[in-house]
Amino acid sequence: MSLPRWRVVGSRAIGAWQKLCRLIKWRMDDRFLYFAYGSNMLTQRLRARAPSARTVGTASLEGHRLTFDKVSKDQSGKCDAQATGNPSDCVYGVLFSIDREDEETLDKAEGVDKGYKKDRIDVVTTDGKKRTGVVAYIATEKDPSLRPYDWYKELVIAGAVEHGLPQSYVKWLRTV
């Protein structure tokens, strides 16, 4: 006895749907979300380090403030998202989706275990959605007396302008 045609077609559709779901999950596991808040907000700079980087949108990290006190090899201050615990403090940045194959290169460029640690954070997108487990690099070696070089600050500002971060934030960046 054969199955009615609608059951055969239905089971094929379910099988195809399950395959598609596995493929999508595999594709998502093959990429990670990265929150850039410093010079890597500038797409061209990030793609030099992680060619697969694709812009997802902008987001904010609440309870943190942007500082330029991460100790750099050149003895200038680079960006850090410093935890304050104050919900009114906020660091704006850009969310990128990056292939896992670029992760090690990005870790090295960012100085993981040499001034930055890789962390998982929660951010809020411009449209109000919470994204959890997003990769960010947080400074471990800081010196509040440091200042950024002008060229570095200009990269940060250019990335903020490129992605349309709030004008008040860009204006503040220019005063640092």
C-alpha positions in Angstrom: 0.0 0.0 0.0 1.4 3.4 -1.0 1.0 6.6 1.1 -1.3 9.3 -0.2 0.5 11.8 -2.4 0.1 14.7 0.1 1.9 12.6 2.8 4.8 11.9 0.6 5.2 15.5 -0.5 4.7 16.6 3.1 7.4 14.3 4.4 9.8 15.5 1.7 9.0 19.1 2.5 9.7 18.4 6.2 13.0 16.7 5.3 14.0 19.6 3.1 13.1 22.1 5.9 15.2 20.2 8.4 18.2 20.1 6.0 17.8 23.9 5.5 17.7 24.5 9.2 20.8 22.5 9.8 22.6 24.4 6.9 21.5 27.7 8.4 22.7 26.7 11.9 26.0 25.5 10.4 26.4 28.8 8.5 25.7 30.8 11.6 28.2 28.7 13.7 30.7 29.5 10.9 30.5 33.3 11.7 30.6 35.3 14.9 29.3 38.8 15.9 31.9 41.4 16.8 31.3 44.7 18.5 33.8 47.3 17.2 34.0 50.5 19.3 37.5 51.9 18.3 39.4 52.2 15.1 37.9 48.9 13.9 34.6 50.7 13.4 36.1 51.9 10.1 35.2 49.1 7.7 38.3 49.4 5.6 40.6 49.0 8.6 38.7 46.0 10.0 38.6 44.3 6.6 42.4 44.6 6.4 42.4 42.4 9.5 39.3 40.3 8.8 38.4 40.3 5.1 35.1 38.5 5.7 33.7 41.3 7.9 30.2 42.4 7.0 28.4 45.2 8.7 25.3 44.1 10.6 24.4 47.5 12.1 25.1 49.8 15.0 24.7 49.0 18.7 25.5 50.3 22.2 27.1 48.8 25.2 25.3 50.1 28.3 27.1 50.5 31.6 30.4 51.3 30.0 32.2 54.4 28.8 34.8 54.9 26.1 38.3 55.6 27.3 41.6 56.1 25.4 43.8 54.6 28.1 44.7 51.1 26.8 48.5 50.9 26.7 49.7 50.5 23.1 53.1 49.3 21.8 53.6 52.8 20.6 53.0 54.2 24.1 49.8 56.0 23.0 46.3 55.4 24.3 43.9 53.1 22.4 40.2 52.6 23.0 38.7 50.6 25.8 35.1 50.0 26.8 35.5 50.5 30.5 32.8 49.0 32.8 31.2 51.7 35.0 28.0 49.9 36.2 26.2 53.2 35.5 23.3 52.4 33.2 23.4 55.9 31.7 26.9 55.4 30.5 27.1 54.0 26.9 29.7 53.1 24.3 28.4 53.2 20.7 29.9 50.9 18.1 29.3 48.8 15.0 28.3 45.1 14.9 30.1 43.0 12.3 29.6 39.4 11.2 32.9 37.7 10.6 34.0 34.3 9.4 35.5 32.1 12.1 38.5 31.6 9.8 39.4 35.3 10.4 39.1 35.0 14.1 42.7 34.0 15.0 44.1 36.8 12.8 41.8 39.4 14.4 42.7 38.1 17.9 46.4 38.6 17.0 45.9 42.1 15.5 43.9 43.1 18.6 46.6 41.8 20.9 44.7 39.2 22.8 46.7 38.4 26.0 48.9 41.4 25.2 46.8 44.3 26.4 43.3 43.1 25.4 41.2 40.2 26.4 38.5 38.7 24.2 35.2 38.9 26.0 31.5 38.1 25.4 29.2 41.0 25.9 25.5 42.0 25.5 24.7 45.0 23.3 21.5 46.7 22.2 21.0 47.4 18.5 19.7 50.7 17.2 16.3 49.1 16.7 16.2 48.0 20.4 17.1 44.3 20.1 19.4 42.8 22.6 22.3 40.7 21.1 24.0 38.4 23.6 27.4 36.7 23.5 28.9 39.3 21.1 32.7 39.3 20.9 34.5 42.4 22.0 38.1 43.2 23.0 38.5 44.8 26.4 41.7 46.4 27.7 43.7 44.7 30.4 46.6 47.1 30.5 45.6 50.7 31.1 47.2 54.0 32.0 44.9 57.0 32.5 47.7 59.4 31.6 47.8 58.2 28.0 46.3 60.1 25.1 45.6 58.8 21.6 47.6 59.9 18.6 45.7 62.2 16.3 45.8 59.6 13.4 44.3 57.0 15.7 41.5 59.3 16.9 40.7 60.2 13.3 40.2 56.5 12.5 37.8 56.2 15.3 35.9 59.3 14.2 35.9 58.2 10.6 34.3 54.8 11.6 31.7 56.5 13.8 30.8 58.9 10.9 30.8 56.1 8.3 28.2 54.1 10.3 26.1 57.1 11.4 26.7 56.9 15.1 24.8 59.7 17.0 26.1 63.2 16.2 26.5 64.0 19.9 28.8 61.0 20.3 30.9 62.0 17.2 31.1 65.5 18.6 32.4 64.2 21.9 34.9 62.0 20.1 36.4 65.1 18.5 37.0 66.7 21.9 39.1 63.8 23.2 
